[in-house]
Amino acid sequence: MFSKLKQFRDLRSQAKTMQSALAQETVTEEKNGVKIVLNGNMEIIELKLSDSLSKEAQENTVKSCFNDALKRAQRIMAKKLQDMGGLPGMN
């Protein structure tokens, strides 16, 4: 039983280490003057809009930028996670 608790603590520690490393990554996507920067926790850390676009065009561009940035961030995080040894116990 105690060995299971130790394994759980070790896994938790490794997960926190991986989360910290992944949080340092950023992804930038820019289209038509709209710019979105995401961190490794999939949070928007920077958003710039374009005054030259209509409201509808700006909304569409923000959605497109965000979706593309999210996909790129997910691929980068998966690759980085794989390079770090993957999820312990999930191989």
C-alpha positions in Angstrom: 0.0 0.0 0.0 2.8 2.4 0.9 4.5 1.7 -2.4 1.3 2.8 -4.2 1.3 6.0 -2.3 4.9 6.7 -3.1 4.2 6.0 -6.8 1.3 8.4 -6.7 3.5 11.1 -5.1 6.2 10.5 -7.7 3.7 10.7 -10.6 2.2 13.9 -9.1 5.7 15.4 -8.8 6.5 14.5 -12.4 3.2 15.9 -13.7 3.9 19.2 -11.9 7.4 19.3 -13.4 6.0 18.7 -16.9 3.2 21.3 -16.4 5.8 23.9 -15.4 8.0 23.1 -18.4 5.0 23.2 -20.8 3.8 26.5 -19.4 7.0 28.1 -20.6 6.1 27.4 -24.2 4.3 30.1 -26.3 2.6 29.9 -29.7 1.9 33.0 -31.8 -0.6 33.2 -34.6 -1.1 36.3 -36.7 -3.6 37.0 -39.6 -4.8 40.3 -41.1 -3.3 42.4 -38.3 -4.9 40.2 -35.5 -2.3 38.5 -33.2 -2.9 35.9 -30.5 -0.2 34.5 -28.3 -1.0 31.4 -26.2 1.1 29.9 -23.4 1.6 26.2 -22.8 -1.4 26.2 -20.4 -3.6 27.2 -23.5 -4.2 30.7 -22.0 -4.2 33.8 -24.1 -1.3 35.9 -22.9 -1.5 38.5 -25.7 -4.3 39.6 -28.1 -4.0 42.4 -30.6 -6.8 43.5 -32.9 -6.8 45.3 -36.2 -8.7 48.6 -36.5 -8.8 48.2 -40.2 -11.1 45.2 -40.1 -14.9 45.4 -39.7 -16.4 43.9 -36.5 -17.5 40.8 -38.3 -14.1 40.3 -40.1 -12.3 40.9 -36.8 -14.5 38.3 -35.0 -13.9 35.7 -37.7 -10.1 36.4 -37.8 -9.9 36.1 -34.0 -11.7 32.8 -34.1 -9.5 31.5 -36.9 -6.3 32.7 -35.2 -7.3 31.2 -31.9 -8.2 27.8 -33.4 -5.0 27.7 -35.4 -2.9 28.7 -32.4 -4.6 26.1 -30.2 -3.9 23.3 -32.7 -0.3 24.3 -33.0 0.1 24.6 -29.2 -1.4 21.1 -28.8 1.0 19.6 -31.3 4.0 21.3 -29.7 2.9 20.2 -26.2 2.4 16.6 -27.4 5.8 16.6 -29.0 7.4 18.2 -25.9 5.6 15.7 -23.6 6.8 12.8 -25.8 10.4 14.2 -25.7 10.2 14.4 -21.9 9.3 10.7 -21.7 5.6 10.8 -22.0 3.1 10.3 -19.2 4.6 7.9 -16.6 2.6 4.7 -16.3 0.8 5.4 -19.6 3.3 3.8 -22.0 
